[in-house]
Amino acid sequence: MTPSPLRSAMTVIAHSVREGVRRRVFLAVLVLTAGFLALYGLGAHFVFRDVGNFAGGEANILDDKAFAGATIFGLAMFAILFLGAVLSVFLTLGAVRGDAESGLLQPLVVRPIGRTTMLMARFAGAAALAATYVVLVYLAAWAITRATGGWSPDHLIGPALGLALAVAIIAAISLLLSVLLPATAQGIVVFMVFGAGLTAGLLAQIGNAIDSDSLHTIGRVASWALPFEGLYAAGLHALISGTSGLTGVVLQLGPFGGSEAAGPGLIAWAFAYMLGVLAIAAFAFSRRDL
Amino acid sequence: MTEPPVLAVSGLHKSYRGQEALAGVDLEIRAGELVGLLGPNGAGKSTLTKIACGLVRPSGGGVEVLGRPAGSPPARAALGYLAELFRFPGWCSADELLRLHQRLAGAAGGAGEREELLDLVGLGEARDKRVEAMSKGMQQRLGIAQALVGAPRLLLLDEPTSALDPVGRRIVRGLLEELRRRGVAVLLNSHLLSEVELVCDRVAIIARGRLVEAGTPEQLAGPGGVEVETAAGVKVFAGAGREDAPRIVAELVGAGERVYRVEVRHSSLEEVYLKAVGGQTG
């Protein structure tokens, strides 16, 4: 009897999730996350306590809570994206070529489950874990920010979903690279791609601060070429989209410079991009001798 | 209507970047037949097996499993496979691993099938043992149990006894005989000629991507001469067979020799193999 593709996919997803949870790297990420949240809580406490000194007599013009909260929460989003990217990469590290070289893949692939179903299931398992992880850490960071400083972002859910989609895209890119490259090269290249996206975002920030159209354009193009960066920037923007006045201006000069609203175009493009990457991965996998 | 062969390989070619691994191989295996595939390293044995289970795409020719193209879902549903180099997730217990493969194979055997398979390979006591805590031999036996999930009609085993001790090998031999009794077709890739000779109905020898010899072990092991011990010493009549023995003895006795012992010799599978592959090694 040949099992249905859906049933096979669910089996592989469950297997991938269990494998991800049982891998030591997941434990390491959890320990790192606990450390990060503890440090974040400590940092947030002191930032909110001391921000009044920074605002000084201009407290009525500059909303010190919004300034401090948005700044540290924006930085927390960067850290969460980074940790989510690390998790995405490790959950898909060697998923095809690496596992084939070690002999893990063949016993599964010879089963009636098709290669495409198997690949999509591996992606779904990794993306679900990484996306759940970033959403939970994001919410934990928000709860800490709220508890220590009484500040909440202007939009809470949108940036969380944006981060979730961003790490899913990184998982898709990593999975594609796992078909083409050995595990070590895959890890290196995907982190280089991730770094390229962040660098482009930084260029956009600088472009915004010095009012350079060229840098701003580079940032925009990179956001579309590597939409995880665009989603992250859009998430940053959503945090303070309702913040105006001097506080909004000051924030734009900091880590929020260059961030733009996502808009339906970016979201649609991000999904199309992810599906396109997965389609290429499935095609390459179907042609690969194991 | 006659049932198609369980495995039908016809004119199979495979090249890796211009390097020919298989150069037109034909082979058929019927239900309940146990065929040993022999050949030096790099002869193309594993490539043939991998094409049969859809892991490698052929460059030419074709392979069918029960009349379905190799690699198609119905073909894969009909076979069990144990790779020469395989690994299972270390965190899985034996029972968990078999359950995973049951789900992927659509096998409805449940816990009963898992228990039977583990007993069959001598791992009945290790059902909850993690793979990472198993010896290489235990993992290999677990690999065989995994290949048998879902009662496949065709079993492709690539060096299934390479990590086994003599007791483990005996267990696998018994298992193969039991599978033959159940009508399962088996293609056994092995370097262990004695083992192949012991259990296989037919032997196919492959060298440089071509099938160079095929037949039953008896057919392949042709006459190796007649050895006669007389008062004058041991005489060997090379090329003579069983039918020649009475005439040889009569002639010797007629010539006044005293005959103490007569033995009809057969060339061993090893001799046939070495002759067929021309001393090639991988």
Interface residues (C-beta under 8 A of the other chain):
Chain A: M1 T2 P3 R7 S8 T11 V12 H15 R18 E19 R22 S102 G103 L104 Q106 P107 L108 V109 V110 R111 P112 I113 G114 R287 D289 L290
Chain B: Y16 K50 C53 G54 L55 V56 R57 P73 P74 R76 A77 L79 Y81 L82 A83 L85 F86 R87 F88 P89 W91 L100 H101 R103 L104 A105 G106 A107 A108 G143 Q146 G150
